[in-house]
Amino acid sequence: MTNRTGTELSHLERTVLDDSLTPGVAGFDRLRLAEVPFVPEVRLHLAVDPIVLGARMEAESGAALAPLFWASAWAGGQAVSRYVLDNPDVVAGSRVLDLASGSGLVAIAAAVAGAATVTANDIDPYALAALTLNARANGVVVHGSCGDLLAGDGDGAEVVLAGDVFYSQSLADRMLAFLERVATRGARVLVGDPGRAYLPYGRLEVVASYPVSMMGPPEDAEIKQVHVLQPRY
């Protein structure tokens, strides 16, 4: 893992709720280790209440923080992870990049499925810290990469995975261009998305769909179906 997230890692380690030490405590401003609903093979440190946790973290740091995307298991990431675990040949023995990794769910699923190496990338150092905690909890090795990779073509990754990356127009435009460059050079690309507003359906084709309900954070509560997609070739 990267050494750039040491401070954030220490901060997150202090937020983990230890039920054995604090039985009966709600701990709404904490992280709790739990199975992921649609991917029970993986456990993540998830926020009991992301809003309350975010408010406390900002109060402690004295500065505004990026949204705590890493503190929830989003529907698209769960779908890609389910697909990879059910079809391990997609990643087995390959160099895998998990883009906009957040909690690291997809990266961890790829490692469990037998990827040769897995790199999880995110622009938020707290996401990389959460990845460290979550990889440790699942007994897998995942390498962290902090920064914006969208101007490149995946740094030689043979498989590029991404969940829930089409949530704004500006990001969707850059993300699609990146993913198409990756696919053009011959890498496998898989994206998970429940049909958010900026998903470029015309440039992607559905590989798998899953009927789901109540599988992610409150923002995803009304989702009934989530897709795994790839660029059209």
N, C-alpha and C positions, 0 to 999 in steps of 0.2 A: 504494500500500500504506500501511497505517497506520504511524505513527511510534512506536507504543507498544512495538514488538517489537525495538528496536534492539539491546539487550543480548543478547536471546535469539538474534537473527540472527547477531551476532558470534560467539556461542558455537557455534552450529551450523556456521558457516563453518569453524571450527577443527576440526570433527569429520569433515569431508569427506575421504575417502581419495583421494589423487591417485595412481593407479596408475603414471602416467608418472614420478613422483618416487620412489615406493616400490615398485618391482616386486618381486613375490614376497612381500610383507608381507601377512599375513592380515587384520590390522586389524579384529579382532572388536568393538572398541569404537568403530567408525567408521560413517559413512554412505557408501554407494557409489551413484553414479548408474547406474541400470539401467532397461531397458525393463520395463514392466508386463506380466506374462505374458498376460493376456486382452485387454489394451489396448496393443498394441505401438506405437501412434501416440504414446503418452505415455511420457516418462521421468521417474522420480522418484528423489530421494535417499532410499534405503531403508537401514535398519539392517542391517549384516552379522549382528549378533546383538543384538536389542533389549534383552535382559536385561543383557548385558555393557555395552552403551552406556549404559543407564539407571543402572547402578551407578557408572560413571565420572562421569556428569554430576552425580549426587547427591553424590559425593565432592568434586567440584570446587566445587559450589555450597554445600555444607555444609548443605543442607536437603532435605527430602523433596520429590520432584517427582510430578506426576500421571503416570499410566501413559503410556508413549510410543505412544499410538494412532497418532500422525502418522508413525511410523517404519516402518509396514507398509502394504501395499496390501491392504485387506480385501476379502473376496469380494463383499459387497453393493455397495461402491463401484465395484468393477470391473464389475459387472453394469450398474449405472446408466450408467456411462461408455460401455460397449459399446453400450448401447441408444441413447444420445444420438448417438454417432458414426455409428451405422448409420441413424438417423432424425433427421437434422439439423434437419428442419422443426419438431421439437418445441421447439427453443430459438432457431432462427435469427431474428435481429432483435429478440429479446426481452430484457427485464431478468430476469436469473437470480440466484437465491439458492441457494447450496450450504450446507446446514445441517449443523453438526457436521462440518466439512470435513476435519479431520485433515490428511493430507498435501496436500490440495488437488486430488486426482486428478479428482474429479467436476467441480469448478470449471474445471480446465484443459481437460477434455474438452468442456465447454460452450463455452468460449472458442474452441477449435479448430473446433467445429461451427458457429460463426458467431453466437453470442449477441451482442446489442448491448452489454450490460454484464454483468459477472459479479461478484458479491460472495460471498466465502467467509467463513463465520462459524464461530467456535469459541471455547470458553471458555478454552482453553489458549494462552497467548502463544507457547509453543514451536511449536504447530501453525501459528500465523500466520507465524512465522519460517520454518518449513519450507515453507509455501506460497510465501513470497517466493523462496526458493532454487529451488523447483520451477517456478514460473511463469517465472522467468528462464531456466531450462534449456530450457523449451519455447517461448520466444519469444512469450509471450502476456501480456496485461494482465489481472490479477485484483485486485480491491479487497478488502482484508482488513477484517474486523469482529470485534472481540474482545468477547465478552460473551454473556449469556443472553438470547435473543430469544423464548423460548417463551411469554411472557405476551402477545405481540402477535399480528399476523396476516401477518407477512412484509414489512412496510414497503413495500408497493406492488410487490413482485416479481411478474412475470407468470408465472414458472415457478419452482417450489421443488423442489429435488432433495435427497435425503438417502440416505446409504448406511450400513447397519449401526448403526441408532440404537435398536433394540429389545433391548438387551442387559441391562436390569434392569427390574423392574416399575415402580419409581417414575419412571424416565425414559420408559418406554413409555407410561404414562398421560398424562404431560405432552406428550409428542411427538405422540401420536395426537390429542389435543385441539387442539394447534397446527395440525397438518396439515389437520384437518377444517375449522378456521376459515379457513385459507388457501383450501381448495377451495370453501368456501361463498361466498366473495367473488369467485370466478370464476377464480382462478389454476390453472394446471396443476400437479399434484403427482405426483412419481414417487419411489418408495422402492425401494432395493435391499436384499435380505435373503436369506440362505440357509436361512431357517426356524428362526431362533433361538427360544429358549423363550418369549419374551415377545412375539413377533410376533402382533398381533391379526388373525388370518386372517378372522374374521367381519366385520370393518369395512373390509377391503381386498380388492381383486380383482387377479388376476394379469394383467399386460399381456404379459409375455414371460418365458420360462424358458430357462436355459442349462445344459446338462450340463457339468460342470467337474470337475477333480481337481487337487489340489496347486497352486492358483492364488493362495494367500494365505499368511499367516503360519502357524506350526505349529499354532496353535489351530484353524485352518480345514482342517487336513490331511485330515480324513475327509469333508469336504463333497463331495457328488456332484452337487448341483443348486442353482442360485441363481436367485432370482426378481426381476423388476421388477414393482412393484405400485402401485396408485393407490387413493385412497379410493373407496368405493362411493357413487354419487350417487343 
